Structures are given as C-alpha cells and as structure tokens.
Amino acid sequence: MRQFCIAVFALMLSALSVQAQETPFSGDWSNRFSLYGWVPGIKGDQTFPDGDPLIDLSSSDVLDALNGAFFGSAEFRNGRFGLIFDLAYADLGQDGAARGTIIPGQDPANASVDTTLWLGTAALAYRTFEEDGKWVDVYGGLRYYDVSADFTFKIPSIGFKSSLSEDSSWFDAIVGLRGHVPLGEKYSVTGLVDVGGFGIGDSSNLSWEAIATLDYAFTDNVTGRLGYRYMSIDKDGDRLDLDLKLGGPLIGVTWNF
C-alpha cells in the first residue's frame, strides 16, 4: 500500500506541475479537494479453508468498532478532462459469529474479527455533457485493494481457541459513470457508479461501487455533502475468499479553487 500511496502522491504532484506549465489543454485548471466520513456496515463472508465466518454489522455497530479511519479525494480538471484520486482507510475490530463449526458436532464458534481495509483509486475522466450546471462524466482507471483479516475462533463448551491471519492485495481496472444536477441556487445532487475486476489476472471476480449525495453550496468555493456509499467486493484468493458488501452514510466537505 505504501508504494501505491507514493505513486498516487506523485501523480497529484505531476498534475499540479502540469498546471504551472504550457500544455495542450484549453482553458484554466480547476481543482477540488474533499474530506469525508463514511460509516459502512459490513455484510458478507471472509472464508478460510478451515472456517466460514460471517460478518454482519449495522452502521451503528461500526461506530463502536471503528479503531481508525481516513477518507479523502482530489480532482484536477481542465476542459473536458479530469484526473480523479480517492483514498479510503478503515480499521474495524468487532465480535461476530462463525457460520457452522470448526469441530463437527460441537457448539457453533464465536468469532472475533479485526479487518483493516485500504482502498485507493486513480482514474481519468472525460466530460461527455455539460449544460446549465448539469454534467455527465465517463471515467476509467485503477483501484487498489488491501485487506488484512485476523480471526480468532472460540468454542466455549470445550475451551477451544484458534487464530488465523491473512493479507490480500490486488488491483482492479474500473470503468464508471458520474453526473451532477442542480436543484436550485444552493442545492444539487451528485452520483456515480463504477464496476471493475472482471476476473482479469489477479483482480476481483467483480467489484462495484455506487455513491449518491445531496450537496449544499455554503459559498462559491465550499460545498457540504450528505449521502450514501455502497461497495461490493467478490475476490477469490489462495487462502482467503472475500464476498463483502459495505454500505453506509457519507458526510463530507469539498473545497473548489
């Protein structure tokens, strides 16, 4: 993940450097930086060969389980083209339940789960439509996933305890569509959806994301956002198979300059 973060940071510096030079792009550069909070509930399976634990948390549970998080995005735009970057990190630790048993015939196992998730996205966007504040972009790029899962299984009736750990990281090629519609002088809505993976190489079998927000312009340069973000990740690994659904409310602020 460190190498990817360095690469994204280098790309952002390159985008800023390009703005200071003569380029074939027409018009002026516009930039957007966003900080946001996302509180996802988690549903799905993280499957080891010797167990099939089930994670199922509501968003309110995640607030209690959240050990640390960071979410941010940036966009550099010139004319119809834009460079998009997004970085999300969450460290979740919680108690769950294991589906089935570790030892046949014994009580179902309790499961303690610690999941660390990194998501990094870099994409190129092209504006296909813009009129009266409405716009539509298509975009494509890469999304990096780094998932670290630590499980502790317990069967209280026999005093059994077993721990398993696994790290998995990969890149998905993604394609997506996003749009924006004003609802008046101050309010607007923004949405996006993208899909990726497609089982190419070591990528996900299929991953997809959808975000919808209601936006409020406090000033010409500062916009508040309130909405919902949902992600689905289906990935087969050597020791850890993932089928995760993450969805929950999103709140953030965007600076334009």
C-alpha positions as CSV (number, residue, x, y, z in Angstrom):
1,M,0.0,0.0,0.0
2,R,2.9,2.4,0.7
3,Q,4.1,2.1,-2.8
4,F,0.6,2.8,-4.2
5,C,0.2,5.9,-1.9
6,I,3.6,7.2,-3.1
7,A,2.5,6.7,-6.7
8,V,-0.8,8.5,-6.2
9,F,1.0,11.3,-4.4
10,A,3.5,11.6,-7.3
11,L,0.6,11.7,-9.8
12,M,-1.0,14.5,-7.8
13,L,2.2,16.5,-7.8
14,S,2.6,15.9,-11.5
15,A,-1.0,17.2,-12.1
16,L,-0.1,20.4,-10.1
17,S,3.1,20.7,-12.0
18,V,1.3,20.4,-15.4
19,Q,-0.9,23.3,-14.3
20,A,2.1,25.6,-14.0
21,Q,3.3,24.8,-17.5
22,E,2.1,25.4,-21.0
23,T,0.0,22.4,-22.0
24,P,-2.2,21.4,-25.0
25,F,-5.2,21.7,-22.7
26,S,-7.5,24.6,-23.4
27,G,-8.8,26.8,-20.6
28,D,-7.8,27.1,-17.0
29,W,-7.3,24.3,-14.4
30,S,-9.9,23.8,-11.7
31,N,-9.2,21.8,-8.6
32,R,-11.3,20.1,-5.9
33,F,-10.2,18.6,-2.6
34,S,-12.6,16.7,-0.4
35,L,-12.5,15.2,3.1
36,Y,-15.4,12.9,4.1
37,G,-16.5,10.4,6.7
38,W,-18.0,7.1,5.7
39,V,-19.6,4.8,8.2
40,P,-20.1,1.5,6.4
41,G,-22.0,-1.5,7.7
42,I,-20.3,-4.8,6.6
43,K,-22.1,-7.9,5.4
44,G,-20.6,-11.0,3.8
45,D,-18.1,-13.8,4.1
46,Q,-14.4,-13.9,4.6
47,T,-13.7,-17.5,4.1
48,F,-10.7,-19.6,5.2
49,P,-10.3,-23.2,4.2
50,D,-11.0,-24.3,7.8
51,G,-13.8,-21.9,8.6
52,D,-16.6,-19.7,7.2
53,P,-17.1,-16.8,9.5
54,L,-19.9,-14.4,8.7
55,I,-19.6,-10.6,9.2
56,D,-22.8,-8.7,9.7
57,L,-22.7,-5.2,11.2
58,S,-25.0,-2.3,11.1
59,S,-23.5,1.2,10.6
60,S,-24.2,2.0,14.3
61,D,-22.1,-1.1,15.3
62,V,-19.3,0.1,13.1
63,L,-19.1,3.4,15.1
64,D,-18.3,1.3,18.2
65,A,-15.9,-1.0,16.3
66,L,-14.0,1.7,14.4
67,N,-10.4,1.9,15.5
68,G,-9.3,4.5,13.0
69,A,-10.3,5.9,9.6
70,F,-9.3,8.4,6.9
71,F,-11.1,9.3,3.7
72,G,-10.1,11.9,1.1
73,S,-10.3,12.7,-2.6
74,A,-8.9,15.1,-5.1
75,E,-9.7,16.1,-8.7
76,F,-7.7,18.2,-11.2
77,R,-9.8,19.3,-14.2
78,N,-9.0,21.1,-17.5
79,G,-11.7,21.4,-20.1
80,R,-13.4,18.1,-20.7
81,F,-10.6,16.1,-18.9
82,G,-10.1,15.4,-15.3
83,L,-7.8,13.4,-13.0
84,I,-9.5,11.7,-10.1
85,F,-7.9,10.3,-6.9
86,D,-9.6,8.8,-3.9
87,L,-8.1,7.2,-0.8
88,A,-10.0,5.4,2.0
89,Y,-8.7,3.6,5.1
90,A,-10.7,1.9,7.9
91,D,-9.6,-0.3,10.8
92,L,-12.5,-2.3,12.3
93,G,-12.4,-4.7,15.2
94,Q,-15.5,-6.5,16.4
95,D,-17.1,-9.7,17.7
96,G,-19.1,-11.7,15.3
97,A,-20.4,-15.2,14.7
98,A,-19.0,-18.1,12.7
99,R,-21.2,-20.0,10.3
100,G,-21.1,-23.7,11.0
101,T,-18.5,-25.2,13.4
102,I,-14.8,-25.8,13.4
103,I,-15.1,-29.2,15.0
104,P,-18.2,-31.2,13.8
105,G,-20.8,-31.9,16.4
106,Q,-19.7,-29.1,18.8
107,D,-21.3,-25.8,19.5
108,P,-21.1,-23.0,16.9
109,A,-18.0,-20.9,17.3
110,N,-17.8,-17.3,18.4
111,A,-15.6,-15.2,16.2
112,S,-13.5,-12.1,16.9
113,V,-12.7,-10.2,13.7
114,D,-10.2,-7.4,13.1
115,T,-10.4,-6.1,9.5
116,T,-8.1,-3.4,8.0
117,L,-9.2,-2.1,4.6
118,W,-7.3,0.2,2.2
119,L,-8.9,1.5,-1.0
120,G,-7.0,3.7,-3.4
121,T,-8.4,4.9,-6.8
122,A,-6.7,6.8,-9.7
123,A,-8.8,7.5,-12.8
124,L,-9.1,9.7,-15.9
125,A,-12.5,11.3,-16.5
126,Y,-14.0,12.7,-19.7
127,R,-17.0,15.1,-19.7
128,T,-19.5,14.0,-22.3
129,F,-22.2,16.5,-21.5
130,E,-22.3,19.9,-19.7
131,E,-25.2,22.4,-19.8
132,D,-26.8,24.8,-17.2
133,G,-24.8,23.3,-14.3
134,K,-25.6,19.7,-15.3
135,W,-22.8,17.4,-16.4
136,V,-22.0,13.8,-17.1
137,D,-18.6,12.2,-17.0
138,V,-17.3,8.8,-18.0
139,Y,-14.1,7.6,-16.3
140,G,-11.7,4.7,-16.2
141,G,-8.7,3.8,-14.2
142,L,-7.3,1.5,-11.4
143,R,-8.5,0.7,-7.9
144,Y,-6.1,-0.8,-5.3
145,Y,-7.4,-3.0,-2.5
146,D,-5.5,-4.1,0.6
147,V,-7.5,-6.3,3.0
148,S,-6.0,-7.6,6.2
149,A,-8.1,-10.0,8.2
150,D,-7.4,-11.5,11.7
151,F,-9.8,-14.1,13.1
152,T,-10.0,-15.7,16.5
153,F,-12.4,-18.6,16.8
154,K,-13.6,-19.9,20.2
155,I,-15.9,-22.9,21.1
156,P,-16.7,-22.2,24.8
157,S,-18.1,-25.6,25.6
158,I,-14.8,-27.3,25.0
159,G,-12.4,-24.4,25.6
160,F,-11.2,-24.5,22.0
161,K,-9.4,-21.4,20.5
162,S,-7.8,-20.9,17.1
163,S,-6.4,-17.9,15.3
164,L,-5.9,-17.2,11.6
165,S,-4.5,-14.2,9.7
166,E,-4.3,-13.3,6.1
167,D,-3.4,-10.3,3.9
168,S,-4.6,-9.9,0.4
169,S,-3.9,-7.0,-2.1
170,W,-4.7,-6.5,-5.7
171,F,-5.6,-4.0,-8.5
172,D,-8.9,-3.8,-10.4
173,A,-9.4,-2.0,-13.7
174,I,-12.6,0.1,-13.3
175,V,-15.0,1.9,-15.7
176,G,-17.7,4.3,-14.4
177,L,-20.2,7.0,-15.0
178,R,-21.0,10.0,-12.8
179,G,-23.2,13.0,-13.0
180,H,-24.4,16.2,-11.3
181,V,-27.8,18.0,-11.4
182,P,-28.5,21.4,-9.7
183,L,-31.7,21.6,-7.6
184,G,-31.7,25.4,-7.3
185,E,-29.2,28.1,-6.3
186,K,-27.7,26.2,-3.3
187,Y,-28.7,22.6,-3.6
188,S,-27.6,19.9,-6.1
189,V,-27.3,16.1,-6.3
190,T,-24.2,14.1,-7.4
191,G,-24.0,10.4,-8.2
192,L,-21.6,7.8,-9.6
193,V,-21.4,4.1,-10.3
194,D,-18.5,2.0,-11.4
195,V,-17.6,-1.6,-12.0
196,G,-14.3,-3.4,-12.1
197,G,-12.2,-6.5,-11.8
198,F,-13.9,-8.9,-14.3
199,G,-11.7,-11.7,-13.2
200,I,-8.7,-10.4,-15.2
201,G,-5.5,-11.8,-13.8
202,D,-5.4,-11.5,-10.1
203,S,-8.2,-8.9,-9.9
204,S,-11.6,-9.3,-8.3
205,N,-14.2,-11.6,-9.9
206,L,-16.4,-8.5,-9.8
207,S,-16.4,-5.3,-7.8
208,W,-18.7,-2.3,-8.0
209,E,-19.4,1.0,-6.2
210,A,-22.3,3.5,-6.1
211,I,-22.4,6.9,-4.4
212,A,-25.2,9.4,-4.2
213,T,-25.1,12.7,-2.3
214,L,-27.2,15.8,-1.7
215,D,-24.9,18.8,-1.9
216,Y,-25.2,22.3,-0.4
217,A,-23.1,25.2,-1.5
218,F,-22.1,27.2,1.6
219,T,-20.0,29.5,-0.6
220,D,-18.8,29.5,-4.2
221,N,-15.8,27.5,-3.0
222,V,-17.1,25.3,-0.2
223,T,-19.7,22.6,-0.6
224,G,-21.1,20.2,2.0
225,R,-22.2,16.7,1.0
226,L,-24.5,14.2,2.7
227,G,-25.3,10.9,1.1
228,Y,-24.7,7.1,0.9
229,R,-21.9,5.0,-0.4
230,Y,-22.1,1.3,-1.2
231,M,-19.3,-1.1,-2.3
232,S,-19.4,-4.8,-3.3
233,I,-16.2,-6.9,-3.5
234,D,-16.0,-10.5,-4.7
235,K,-12.5,-11.9,-4.7
236,D,-11.1,-15.5,-4.7
237,G,-7.7,-15.9,-3.0
238,D,-5.2,-18.7,-2.2
239,R,-6.3,-18.8,1.5
240,L,-8.9,-16.0,1.9
241,D,-12.0,-15.7,-0.3
242,L,-13.9,-12.4,0.1
243,D,-17.5,-11.6,-0.6
244,L,-18.0,-8.3,1.1
245,K,-20.8,-5.7,1.0
246,L,-20.0,-2.3,2.6
247,G,-22.7,0.3,2.7
248,G,-23.5,3.3,4.9
249,P,-24.0,7.1,5.2
250,L,-21.4,9.5,3.9
251,I,-20.8,13.2,5.0
252,G,-18.1,15.5,3.7
253,V,-16.9,18.9,2.6
254,T,-15.4,19.9,-0.8
255,W,-13.1,22.9,-1.5
256,N,-13.0,24.2,-5.0
257,F,-10.3,26.5,-6.3
